[in-house]
């Protein structure tokens, strides 16, 4: 039952937002009483924490799988982007922004975990890109991995990039192009342009 609650809550939170969804709505969507949910979770904050860990684990596993497929690094980034978009349902409710606003402790803990996982993945991607002549050999791996992560967090700021003006898909496309044009060689730019045409 606990897993069912987490899965249904994940679906509701990602579609409607952490703030908007009530425990009553979750109970109703599951066809159980609120008391049943409180058997497994003390309060909504506990449930939000379980959901963010569930989403983080699912996405981390998927990204690990993509990284082990040994694609060229530019295709790898776009595969990761597509996978994350499918998982986060285009972020219509901007869950990360709501998490930051209404559950700051959970947001900070998640951000720290995301950075640890992502930095290793990004540095591997950069090294592979340099070896294959797709990325410039003189880039600073540590700096690029950090600025890349910071940018991904930044484009999810609704005040800066309102969802009424930009869909998450559009923002990610703009951001990936911006990131890759900054680090690619001429050979890499060709590969990027092939991806952008798809």
C-alpha positions as CSV (number, residue, x, y, z in Angstrom):
1,X,0.0,0.0,0.0
2,X,2.8,2.4,0.9
3,X,4.3,2.1,-2.7
4,X,0.8,2.7,-4.2
5,X,0.4,5.8,-2.1
6,X,3.8,7.1,-3.3
7,X,3.1,6.3,-6.9
8,X,-0.3,8.0,-7.0
9,X,1.0,11.0,-5.1
10,X,3.9,11.3,-7.5
11,X,1.5,11.4,-10.4
12,X,-0.7,14.0,-8.7
13,X,2.2,16.2,-7.5
14,X,3.9,16.3,-10.8
15,X,0.7,17.1,-12.7
16,X,-0.8,19.6,-10.2
17,X,2.0,20.7,-8.0
18,X,3.1,20.0,-4.4
19,X,1.1,22.9,-3.0
20,X,-2.2,22.3,-4.8
21,X,-2.7,18.6,-4.0
22,X,-4.3,17.9,-0.6
23,X,-4.2,14.6,1.4
24,X,-8.0,14.4,0.8
25,X,-7.5,14.4,-3.0
26,X,-4.8,11.7,-2.7
27,X,-7.0,9.5,-0.6
28,X,-9.9,10.0,-3.0
29,X,-7.7,9.2,-6.0
30,X,-6.6,6.0,-4.3
31,X,-10.1,5.1,-3.1
32,X,-9.0,4.9,0.5
33,X,-9.5,6.9,3.6
34,X,-7.1,9.6,4.7
35,X,-6.5,7.5,7.8
36,X,-4.9,4.8,5.6
37,X,-2.4,7.3,4.3
38,X,-1.6,8.5,7.8
39,X,-0.8,4.9,8.7
40,X,2.3,5.2,6.5
41,X,3.1,8.9,6.5
42,X,2.9,11.2,9.5
43,X,1.9,14.3,7.4
44,X,2.1,15.8,4.0
45,X,5.7,16.8,4.4
46,X,6.7,13.1,5.0
47,X,4.8,12.1,1.9
48,X,6.4,14.9,-0.2
49,X,9.8,13.7,1.0
50,X,9.0,10.1,0.0
51,X,7.8,11.2,-3.4
52,X,10.9,13.3,-4.1
53,X,13.2,10.4,-3.1
54,X,11.1,8.1,-5.3
55,X,11.4,10.4,-8.4
56,X,15.1,11.0,-7.7
57,X,15.8,7.3,-7.5
58,X,13.8,6.5,-10.7
59,X,15.5,9.3,-12.7
60,X,19.0,8.4,-11.3
61,X,18.6,4.7,-12.4
62,X,17.4,5.8,-15.9
63,X,20.3,8.2,-16.3
64,X,22.8,5.5,-15.2
65,X,21.3,3.2,-17.7
66,X,21.7,5.8,-20.5
67,X,25.3,6.6,-19.5
68,X,26.2,2.8,-19.7
69,X,24.9,2.6,-23.3
70,X,28.2,4.2,-24.5
71,X,26.6,6.7,-27.0
72,X,28.5,9.7,-28.3
73,X,28.3,12.4,-25.5
74,X,26.0,14.8,-27.4
75,X,23.4,12.1,-28.2
76,X,23.7,10.9,-24.6
77,X,22.8,14.4,-23.3
78,X,19.7,14.5,-25.6
79,X,18.7,11.0,-24.5
80,X,18.9,12.0,-20.9
81,X,16.8,15.1,-21.6
82,X,14.1,13.0,-23.3
83,X,14.1,10.5,-20.5
84,X,13.8,13.2,-17.8
85,X,11.0,15.0,-19.7
86,X,9.0,11.8,-20.0
87,X,9.4,11.2,-16.2
88,X,8.5,14.7,-15.2
89,X,5.5,15.1,-17.5
90,X,6.9,18.4,-19.0
91,X,6.7,19.8,-15.5
92,X,3.4,21.6,-16.1
93,X,3.2,22.5,-12.4
94,X,6.9,23.3,-12.0
95,X,7.4,20.8,-9.1
96,X,11.0,21.9,-8.4
97,X,10.0,25.5,-8.0
98,X,7.1,24.6,-5.7
99,X,9.4,22.3,-3.7
100,X,11.9,25.2,-3.3
101,X,9.1,27.6,-2.2
102,X,7.0,25.4,0.1
103,X,9.4,22.6,1.2
104,X,12.8,24.3,1.3
105,X,14.5,21.7,3.5
106,X,13.5,18.9,1.2
107,X,14.5,21.0,-1.8
108,X,18.0,21.6,-0.4
109,X,18.5,17.9,0.4
110,X,17.4,16.9,-3.1
111,X,19.6,19.5,-4.8
112,X,22.6,18.2,-2.9
113,X,21.9,14.6,-4.0
114,X,21.2,15.7,-7.6
115,X,24.5,17.6,-7.7
116,X,26.5,14.6,-6.4
117,X,25.0,12.2,-9.0
118,X,24.9,14.7,-11.9
119,X,28.5,16.0,-11.5
120,X,30.1,12.6,-12.0
121,X,27.9,11.9,-15.0
122,X,28.6,15.4,-16.5
123,X,32.4,15.1,-16.0
124,X,32.4,11.6,-17.6
125,X,30.4,13.1,-20.6
126,X,32.9,16.0,-20.9
127,X,35.9,13.7,-20.8
128,X,34.4,11.4,-23.5
129,X,33.5,14.5,-25.6
130,X,37.1,15.8,-25.4
131,X,38.5,12.3,-26.3
132,X,36.2,12.1,-29.4
133,X,37.1,15.6,-30.5
134,X,33.5,16.8,-30.0
135,X,34.3,19.2,-27.1
136,X,37.2,21.7,-26.9
137,X,40.2,20.2,-25.2
138,X,40.9,23.2,-23.0
139,X,37.6,23.4,-21.1
140,X,37.7,23.3,-17.3
141,X,35.8,20.1,-16.3
142,X,35.0,21.2,-12.8
143,X,33.7,24.6,-13.8
144,X,31.6,23.4,-16.7
145,X,30.0,20.6,-14.6
146,X,29.0,23.2,-12.0
147,X,27.8,25.9,-14.3
148,X,25.8,23.2,-16.2
149,X,24.1,22.0,-13.0
150,X,23.4,25.6,-11.9
151,X,21.9,26.5,-15.2
152,X,19.6,23.4,-15.1
153,X,18.4,24.5,-11.7
154,X,18.1,28.2,-12.8
155,X,15.8,27.6,-15.8
156,X,13.3,26.0,-13.5
157,X,12.8,29.3,-11.7
158,X,9.3,30.4,-12.5
159,X,9.9,34.1,-11.7
160,X,12.7,34.2,-14.2
161,X,11.2,31.8,-16.8
162,X,7.4,31.9,-16.4
163,X,5.8,28.6,-17.7
164,X,3.2,30.7,-19.6
165,X,6.1,32.0,-21.8
166,X,8.2,28.9,-22.0
167,X,7.4,25.2,-21.8
168,X,10.0,23.2,-19.9
169,X,10.8,21.4,-23.2
170,X,11.5,24.7,-24.9
171,X,13.7,25.9,-22.0
172,X,15.7,22.6,-22.0
173,X,16.2,22.8,-25.8
174,X,17.5,26.4,-25.5
175,X,19.7,25.5,-22.6
176,X,21.2,22.4,-24.1
177,X,22.0,24.3,-27.3
178,X,23.5,27.2,-25.3
179,X,25.6,24.7,-23.2
180,X,26.9,22.7,-26.1
181,X,27.7,25.6,-28.4
182,X,29.9,26.9,-25.6
183,X,32.0,23.7,-25.4
184,X,31.8,22.1,-28.8
185,X,34.4,21.9,-31.6
186,X,33.3,22.3,-35.2
187,X,32.8,18.5,-35.3
188,X,30.7,18.7,-32.1
189,X,28.6,21.5,-33.6
190,X,27.7,19.3,-36.6
191,X,26.6,16.6,-34.2
192,X,24.5,19.1,-32.2
193,X,22.8,20.4,-35.3
194,X,21.9,16.9,-36.3
195,X,20.2,16.5,-32.9
196,X,18.4,19.9,-33.1
197,X,16.9,18.9,-36.5
198,X,15.4,15.7,-35.0
